[in-house]
Amino acid sequence: MVRYLRMFRAFAASEFQFEMEYRGNFYLSIFEMFLVIGTSIGAVLIMFGHTTTMNGWTLPEMIVLLGVYYLIQGGVNLVFSPSFERLMEHVRVGTLDFHLLKPVNVQFLVSTRHLRVVRAADLGLGLVVVIVGLLQVGAQIGVAQSLLFALSLFFGVMLVYSLLLGLVTCAWRTCSRSSGPSPRRAVFRSTSIRSGCAYR
C-alpha cells in the first residue's frame, strides 16, 4: 500500500509540473470552473425564487446536492477520466504492452497514471458548496455523520469508476486516427453498426 501511495504521489507531482508549464491555461481552467459552478448555483436560485420546495427538496438541500455532484465529478475527472483516455490511446496505437510488462498492478497503473491536476479545484469548490448548504440546512453534523458522508462519496466515486472501466474495456478501438475519444463517448461509437470499424 505504501508503495502505491508513493507511486501515486510521483504521478501527481509529474502531472502538476506538466500543467505548470502552461500556467495561463491552468488559471483559465480554474476560472472556468468558478463560472460553471456559479452558473449552476444561479440557476438553482432562480428556480427557487418562484417556489420554496421542488419535489420535496428545499433550497439548502439542493445546494448540498449540487456540491455532492461536483465533488464526485471532480474526483472522477481528476484521476480516472484522463487515465482512461490515455489507456484508449495506448490500445489504439499499440503501446499498451509497455504498461503490461511493468512490475506493478496493471489496473492501478492504467487507472491512476495520468491526472488532470487542475480538476482538484472542482473538489475544493464542491466541498465549499456542500458546507454552505449544510450551514443553511442547520443540521447538527457529528463525527459519525461526517464519516458516513465521506464513505458514501467514496463509494459513489467507485461506482462511476467501475462504469467507466467497463466502458473502456468494451470499447477497444475507434474509427478516429487523429485522436482518441473520451471513455464516455467510446461506448456509443463501439456499438455503431454503420461505422465500418473493427472492434475486439
N, C-alpha and C positions, 0 to 999 in steps of 0.2 A: 504493500500500500504506500509506504513512504517513497519507494522508487517511482511509482506512478505519479505521486504528487509532485515530486521533483521534476519529472518529465513535463507535466502539465505547466508547471511554473516556467520551465525553459521555453515551452511553446508560446506561452503568453508574453514573455519578455521579448522573444524574437518577433512576434507579430506586432507588438507595441512599437518596437524600433522601426519596423517597416512602415507603419502608419504615420509615425512621426516624421518620416521623410516627406510627407505631403501634409504639412500642418494646416494649410488653408482648407483643404478638403476635409480634414479631421474636424476642424472647428465649424465648418459649414454643415457637416452632418449632425453635429450636436445641436446647432441652431435649428436645423430642420426638425429634429425630434421635439424640441420645445414647441415649435409651431404645430406639429401634428397632435401632440398631447393637449396643447392649449385649445386647438380647434375642437377636439373631441369633448373636452370639458365644456367649452362654449356651447356645443350642440346639446349636451345634456341640460345645461342651464336654461337654454331656450325652450326645450321641451317641457321642463318642469316649471317654466314661467306661466304655463297655462293649466297646470294641474298640480296636485300635491302628491299623488301616487300614480304609478304606472304599473298595472298588473300586480299590485301589491308591493312594489318597490318604492321606497322613498328616495328623495334626492341624495341624502348622505350614503344610503346603501348602494345606490347606483354609482356614486363616486368611488366607493370601495371596490365595487365590481370592475369598474374601469381600470383602477390601479392594479388589480389582480391580473387583468388581461395583459397589461403592459409588462408586468413582472414576468409572466410566463413567456410572452413573446420576446422579451429582452433576453431571457435565459437561453431560449432556442436559437435566436439569431446571433447570440454572442459566440456560441461554440458549434452547435450541430449543423446549422444551415451552411456556413462556409466550408466546414469539413466535408459534408456530403456533396456539395457542388464540386469540390476538388476530387472527391472519390469518383464521381461520374466522369470527370475529365480524364483521370488516370485510366479508367476502364476503356474509354473511347480511344485514347492514343496508345494503349497497351503498356503503360508504365506501372500498373498496379503490382506487378511481380516484385518490384523493388521493395514495396512495403511488406509483401507476404514473406519475404526472406529475412526480414529483420527479427532479431531475438526479443520480441515484445508481443504482447497480446494484440492481434491484428484489429479486433473490433475497437479496442481502446485507441489504437493509433489512427484508424480511419475516421473515428468519431470526434476526436479532440485535437488532431494535429494542427488544424488551421482555425484561427479565431478572428472575429471582427471586433477588435477591442473597443471601438467607438460605441458599439451597442451596449456596453456596460452602462452608458448613460440612460438607456431605457430602464434598466434595473433600478438605478437611483431615482429617476423621476417617477417610476411606478410605485416605489416604496413611499415617496413623499405623498403621492396622491392617496395611497391607502391610509397613511397616518392621518392626513387631513380629513378623510372621510370618516375614520373611526372616531376622531375627536368630535365631529359633528353628530355622529350617532349617539355619543355619550355613554357607550357601553364600557363596563368595567372589564378590562382585559388583564387577566392574570398570567402567570408563567405557564400554566398548563395550556391555556387557550392559545398563547403565543406559539408554543411548541407544536400544538396540533395544526395551527395555521401554516407554520413553516413546513411541517411534514406533508400537508395537503398540497402545498405549492410544489414541493419536490416530486410528489407522485404525479402531479399534473404535467410537469416538465418531462418526466419519464414516459408518460403516455404519448405525448407529442413526439418525443424522440423515437419511441418504438414504431409509431406510424410512419415517420419519415424514413427510418431504417428499412421498413418493409417496402415502402415505395421505391427507394433507391435500389434495393436488392432485386426487385422485379423489373425495373426499367434499366437494363444494362446498356443499351445502345440507342442513339438517336440519329435523326437524319442530318443534323447540323454538323458541318465540318469546320466551322469557324469558331464556335464557342459552344460550351455545354450548357444545357438548360438547368433551371433550378430544380431541386428534388420534387417540389410540389407540382411543377408542370410536366415533369418527365413521365409520370404515371399516365397522364392523359395522352401524351404522344405515343407511349408504348402500346396503348390499346387501339390506336388508329389502324383501320384495315387498309385505307387508301393511301397510306404514306409510302408504301413500297419499300420499307426498310426491313432489315432482318434483325430479329431480336433473339436473344438467347437467355 
